[in-house]
Amino acid sequence: MRECRGRHIGLPLHSRVGDALPTGFAEVVVPKFDDCVSAGKYAEAVRGNMALAQKLGINAVPGFIIGRVDSSNPKKVKGISFIPGALPFASFQQELDAVLPAK
């Protein structure tokens, strides 16, 4: 799915394509996207990602995890909070302020 999405960043689902797209864009890009999804090449990876998100309690798109690098293992990040959905900057600021040390 990443390869398909990488070529069509930000493309809405076919049912949501509308006036926001330049004239002719949907006629060219949407069929390519639909073909990519229909081929199922990335279906297993998508299902795996969805299962992991469900296991972690992530149920919103977009979703953002605020975390810190694990001091005992710098290759790991410890999730501290989750911001569900497209929220205003103030929501992010509040979460970041709670995590970052005061100056």
C-alpha positions in Angstrom: 0.0 0.0 0.0 2.9 2.4 0.8 4.1 2.2 -2.8 0.6 3.0 -4.1 0.1 5.8 -1.6 3.6 7.2 -2.2 2.7 7.9 -5.8 -0.7 9.4 -4.9 0.0 11.2 -1.6 -3.1 12.7 -0.2 -5.5 11.2 -2.7 -8.9 10.8 -1.2 -10.9 7.6 -1.6 -12.7 7.4 -5.0 -16.0 8.2 -3.3 -14.6 11.4 -1.9 -12.9 12.8 -5.1 -14.5 16.0 -5.9 -14.1 19.7 -6.7 -10.8 20.0 -4.7 -8.9 18.2 -7.4 -7.7 19.8 -10.6 -9.7 19.1 -13.7 -8.8 15.7 -15.2 -6.8 14.6 -12.2 -9.4 12.1 -10.9 -9.9 10.6 -14.3 -6.2 9.8 -14.5 -5.1 9.0 -11.0 -8.1 7.4 -9.3 -8.2 4.4 -11.7 -4.5 3.8 -11.1 -5.0 4.0 -7.4 -8.0 1.7 -7.6 -6.1 -0.8 -9.7 -3.2 -0.8 -7.2 -5.6 -1.4 -4.2 -7.6 -4.0 -6.2 -4.5 -6.0 -7.0 -4.1 -6.7 -3.3 -0.3 -6.6 -3.5 -0.1 -4.8 -0.1 -3.3 -6.2 1.5 -1.4 -8.4 3.9 0.8 -5.5 5.1 -2.2 -3.3 5.5 -4.1 -5.9 7.5 -1.0 -6.4 9.7 -0.8 -2.6 10.3 -4.5 -2.4 11.1 -4.2 -5.3 13.6 -1.2 -3.7 15.3 -3.1 -0.3 15.5 -6.1 -2.1 17.0 -3.9 -3.9 19.5 -2.3 -0.6 20.5 -5.7 1.1 20.8 -5.2 3.4 17.9 -8.6 4.0 16.3 -8.3 7.3 14.6 -6.7 8.5 11.3 -4.6 10.5 11.5 -3.2 9.6 14.8 0.0 10.8 16.5 2.0 9.2 19.2 4.1 11.4 21.5 7.0 9.6 22.8 10.5 9.6 24.2 13.6 7.7 23.3 14.3 4.9 25.8 17.4 5.9 27.7 18.4 2.2 28.2 17.9 1.4 24.5 18.1 4.3 22.1 16.6 2.2 19.3 13.3 2.1 21.2 10.8 4.8 21.7 8.4 4.8 24.7 4.9 6.1 23.7 3.7 8.6 26.3 0.4 9.8 24.8 -1.8 9.5 21.7 -3.5 12.3 19.9 -6.4 10.9 17.9 -7.5 12.7 14.8 -6.8 16.0 13.2 -6.9 18.3 16.2 -5.9 21.9 16.6 -2.3 22.9 17.4 -3.3 23.6 21.0 -4.0 19.9 21.6 -0.5 19.1 20.4 1.0 21.9 22.4 -0.6 20.7 25.6 0.7 17.1 25.1 4.2 18.3 24.1 4.4 20.7 27.1 3.5 17.8 29.4 6.4 15.7 28.0 9.1 18.3 27.4 11.2 19.6 30.3 10.4 23.2 31.3 12.9 25.8 30.3 
